[in-house]
Amino acid sequence: MKILVTGLCTLHWGRLQFGNIGNYYIIEPLFRELHRVFEGAEIITTFQMTDEFIRKEKVEVVPMDLYYAWKESDVTTAQREFRLASGQEERAQEGDTPFMALVRQCQLVINVSGDMWGDNAEHVGKSRFLVDLLKMRTVQLLGAKTVLFAGTPGPFTDETTREFAKEVYQNFDLVINREPTSTQNMKEWGFSSRCVKDFACPAFLYTPELTEEDQAKVDEFIQKLKTGKKLVGFTIGGFNMPVGPYDMWPREEWQYEVFAQVIEHIINDLGEKVVLISHTNGFELPPNFKLINGRDYPILKQLQEVVLKRGKLKSPEDLVCLEGPYLPDMTKTIIGRFDMMVTGRVHASVAAISQYVPTVFLTYEQSFIPSTKMYGFSSLAGVGEFVCEPGDKEQIIKKVDACHANLAEIRERLKHTIPEVQKKARAAFDEMKK
């Protein structure tokens, strides 16, 4: 059996492994669980991974260009593939495109697109969602089974793609949403399918594999941070800021005011220590590969500078920004050692709650990055009361206070709910086998 893993998470080399850390939390368990469920299957992907990952996880990587190449011709090629598959155009002498030829070899095609299956795809590439729809409908017409996997689809405000998206969605053999909020949203948007099921994100299954040396480094590092006060992890990114685009830089100091006041409250009024930690990385390409800080880091550094400049901290030493960069296994391990977490990154929240760390969830700024996944993920874990909007200072402080006052109870609650969430994450793969 051959399985193709593709979708809107297809990115240039290194981005899935070394860019957004949350992506790696997803893809490592994804391939491992596929091997568990489809024993002996050949797994092929358009995700561009390192040679080490390919060997370790036993996958074959095909050129990214088969799916999306960030070229003007992407739409034209995808349209032609759709016309060929639907019989609207006779096959020319050259026959199938490379993508179609690959699909004809596969019995199952899994689309992994996260929260980009909809309008949000345009943040990562022109006409990106249209290309994905054309590719997926082509796959469906060619006869392979298709699964929209572990997604948070929507929104769908673009009329040029919405009706086509409904057609593609209806023809998936299985739609697996990673939280129930998405299923309800799709119904409200008028999407229907006979085979939509709610499970959980594979990221809940990610387990760091640190060497003894790295574990010792974390232990020493955390010990230095601890001063008798609780450690409150804190992370935000461009998605949480009051104005877009998400990758805007530089940013003006006023944009940090709400977060600055929340940090001042945690340190001055609650008497705890705040640790700023980035959940993204960057990197220099081979042959001189080097991990560097990602786009969240300068935001967190400027936030630290803004807070210190305001001069309202009783103890400025209680605001620390981790310099990093850290690989996903180190990042999650550090987060697991916090007493509490405040995060605008959904998979930083997964890193926290999957290790029973009480967490306050900051949604994306809905005016330019609409997404309800924070509500869905938190609700799934039984801690939905701790979600708040990033621009509402009073609401954030209220949720921070409630979380801080009930750390022991929330930790015990998570110890009960998280194993059930992890069962749901594994069950999603078993469902595909059916």
N, C-alpha and C positions, 0 to 999 in steps of 0.2 A: 504494500500500500504506500502511496505517495501523498503527502500532505503539504500544501503550500500555505505559509503564513505570510500575510501581506497586510496592506491597509495604510491608513493615514499616519501610522507611526513609522513608516518607512522614511528614513532620514539619511543624510550623508554619514560616511564612516565616522564612528566614534561618538555620535550624538546620543545614541541610546545607552551606551555604556558609561560615557564620561560627561555627558551634559546634564540633563535633568535626572537627578539621582532617583526620583520616583519611577522613572521609566525602567531602570535596572531592577528595581524591586518587583516589577511586573514580568520582565522578559525571562529572567532566570527561572522562576517557578513555572512560567508558561511552558518552556521547552521541556523541563524535567517532568512535568505532569503529563504532557503529550506523550513522552516516551513511556511513562507508567501505564497510561490507558491504551495507547496504540503500540503495544510491544512489537518491536521489529519493523515498525514503519520507517520509511525514509522521509525525513522532515526537511523541507526546502523553504527558504525565506528570502524576501527582498530586504530584510533588515541587515544593515551593513555592520558586521561584527568583527572583532579581532580574531586572528588565527587561533589564539589561545582559547577564546570562547568557543569557536567552531569545533575545535578538538574536544574540549571538555564536555560540551553539551550535545555533541554528535548531531550537528546540523550542517546543511549545505547552503551556502549563500550564493544567490544569483545576482546579477547586476541590478542595482537600484533602478536603472533606466527602464527596465521592463515594466515598472509600475509608474514611476514619476521621476522626471529628470530636471525639473525647474526650467523647462524650455517651452517656447511658444508652440512647438510641434506636439506637446503632450496631449492637448485637447484634440487636435486633428487626428493623431494616431488612435486615441481612444474612441473617437467617433467612428473611424473606419473599422476598428475591431467590432464595435457594436453593430454596424451595418452588415458586416460579414456574418456575424453570429446569428443575426436576426433574419438573414436572407434578403436584405434590402439591396445588397450589392454582391454580384457574383465574384467568386474568388479569382483573382488575377493569376497570372502565370507564376508569380513569386509565392503564392499561397499564403499560409498563416503568418502573422507577425510572431516574433519570438515569444511574446507573452501568451498568445493563443496556443502556440505549440507546447509550451510548458503546461498550461492548464489542461490540455488534452491528455497529459500523462498523469494528472492528479485526480484522485477520487474525492478529496475534500479540500476546500479552500477556506481558510479562516481569516476573517477581516478583523484586525486589531487596531482600533482607531480612538479609543478612550473617549474624551469629550470633544473630539474634533469632527465626529460624524455629523456634520451640519454646518451652520454659519461659521463656527470657530475655525474651520479648516482654512479660511482665507487669511488667517493670521500667519500661516506657515507656507503659503504658496498660492500664486494666482490661479484661479479656476480649479483649485485643488479638490474641492468636493465634487465638482462636476466630473473630473477625471475619475475619481474613485467610483462614482455611480456608474459611469460608462463601463469601467473595468469589471465591476461586480455583476452588472447585468449581462455582460458578455460571458462571464464565467457561468452564470445561471443558465443562459441559453445554450452553452456548450455541454451542459449536462452534469457538471461536477456539483456535489453537495456544497452548500455555502452556509457559513455561520458568521453572524455578527457577534463578536465575542468581547465580553467584559467592557462594555461601553457605557457611556453616559451621553446618548445622542441628543442632538438639538442645540440651540433652537433652529427654526427653519423659516426665516423671514424673507428669504430670497425666492420670489415667485418663479424664477427661471429654473430652479432646481427642486423646489418643494414637491411638485406633483410627480416628478421623476423619482425622487427619493421615496415617495410612498409606494411606487411600483416596485422598486428594488427591495424595500423593506418587507413588503408583502411576500416577495418571492424567496427570501432567505429560508432555508430549511429549518434553521434554528436561530433565534435571537436570544442571547444571554446578556442581560443587563447586570451590572455589578452592584446595584442597589435598587430598591423598589420605587424610589422617587422618579427615576427615569421612565419606568413603565407607565406610571400615572401621567407623566408629562406627555409621552407619546400619544396616549389616548386623547388627551386634551388638544393636541395638535392635529388630530384626525388621522393618525397612523394606525393601521390595523394589521395584525398578523395572527395566524392561527397557532404560532409556536414561539411565543415570547415567555421567557422564564427568568425569574429573579434569583441570582446567586450572590457571590461576593467577589471582590477584586483579588486576582492572584497575588497581589502585593502583600496580602495578609500572610502568605506562606513563605515569604522571603526570610531566611535565617542567615545572619552573618556567619562567615567562616574565618575567624581570625586565628592567626598563628599565636602561639604562646607569647612570643615577643611583642606582637601588636596588642594583645590583651593586657600585658603588663604595662605597656605604654598608656593605654586608656585608664587603667587603675591608678597609675601615678599622676596622670593628668587630672583626673577627677578629684583625687585627694588634694591636689594643690588648689583646686577651685573651691573646695568645701572649707568654709570658715565658721561652721556652726549654724549657718543659715541654709535654708532650702534653695536648691538650684532650680530656677524657672527658665527653661529653654524658650527662646523667642525667635521666630523667623517670619519674614514677609518677602514678597517679591513685587515685581511691577504689576502683577494682576490685582494686587490689593490696594494700589495707590489711587488717590481720588481723581486723577486725570490720566488719560492714555495718550499715546499708545503704551502698551505694557513695557516696551523696550526703550522708552524715552530716557535720554541721558544727555546732558545733566538734568537734575531735578532741583526745584526750588525748595528752600527750607520749610516753607509753610505746608507743603504736602505731607510732612512728617508729624504735624502737630498732634493729631489724635494719638498716634503710636507713642510719641514722646510722653504725653500725659499719662498714658497707661503704664509705661515703664516707671515713671516717677511715682505712681501710685503703688506699684508692686514693691519698689525699693523703700520708699518713705513711709507708707502706711502699713504695708504688710510685713515689712522688715526682712525681705528676702533678697536674693542675688539673682540678677538677670543675665543670662548667657545668650548672646546673639550668635546664631549658627546658620550658615548658608546651606541651602538644600539643592544648589546647582553648582556645577563645575564647568570649567573651560579646559582647553588643551591645545598644545602645539602639535601639529601633524608630524608623523614620521617623515624622515628617518630620525629626527631628533624629538621624539615624542616626550611631552612633558605635561603633567597635570597642573592646571592653573585655576585660580578662582574664577567662578562664573558670574553671570550678570546680577545675581542676588547679593553678592558680596559688597559691591560699592554702595548698594542701597542700605545695607545694614551698617556699613562704616559711616555713611553720612547720617544715618539715624543716630548712631552713637555720638557723633560730633554735635548734632543738633541738641541732643539731650544735655550733653556736658556744657555746651554754649549757653543753654538756658539758665544754668547755674542753680537749679532748684533741688538737686540731689543732696540728701543728708550725708551720704557716703558714696562719692563718685567711684570709688574702687569696686563697688558692687554692681557696676555695669561693665561687662566684659564682652568683647567681640572676638570669637575664635578666628584665627588667621587662616587655618586650613592650607590648601584644600585637602579634603578627605574623600577616599573612595566610598562607595555605598556601604560596604561592610563596616568600616570604621564610623561613618556617619550615624548609621542606625545604632551601633553599639553605644556611642556617646549619648544619643538621645535617650536610650534606655536607662541611662544612669541619672537622668534628671528626675526631680521630685514632681515636676509639673511642666506642662508645655502650653505655649500660646503660638498658634501657627496659622499662616495664610496659605501654606502649601499643603494640599490634600494628602500627599503621600508622606510628608513629614508627620502629619497626624496619624497615618497608618503606622509609621515607625514607632510613634509614641504609644498609641493605645494597644498595639499588638504586643507591647511589652508592659502593659498595665500602667502606663504613665497617665494620670489624669490630665485632660487636655481641653483647652478652649479653642474653638475653631473659628477662624475668620474667613468669611466667604470672599469670593472674587468681587471686584467692583462691577456690579451688574450693568452699569451704563455702557461699558465697552467690552466686557468679557462675561456674557451671561452664562451661568452654570449653577446648577443646584446640587452638585455632587457632594459638597460639604454637608448639606442636610441629609443626603442619602447615606453617606458613609457613617456619620455620627449616629443616625437613627438605627442603622443596622447593628451597631455596637452597643446600643442601649444608652447612649449618652447624648441624645439629640437636644437636650435642654441647654447645651453649652455652645451652640452655634450663634454667631452674631455678625452683623454687617460691619465692614471695616471702617466706615465713616461715622459710626454711632459710638462716641466715647462713653456715654453713660451706660449704654447697653453692654459694651465690652467690660467696663469696670464692674458692673453688676455680676456678669458671668464669671469674671476672674475671681471676685470675692466669694461667690458661691462654690466655685471649684476649689479654691484654696481652703475654705472652711470645712470641706468634706473629702479631703484627700484619701483618707483611709477607706471610707465607704466606697468612693468611686473606684479605687484600685481593686477592692474586693469584687465590685460589680463587674469590672472588666475581666477579672480572672474567671468569672462565670460565663460571660458573653463571648469573649474572644475565641475560645475553643470551638464554639458553635459557628461563629463566623468563618473560621478556618475550615470547618467541615463543609460549609456551603461553598467555599472557594474550590475545594477539591471535588465536590459533587458536580460542579459545572463541567469538569472534564469528563466525568463519568456519563453525564448527560449527552455529551457529544458522541460518545461511543455507541449510545443507543441508536 
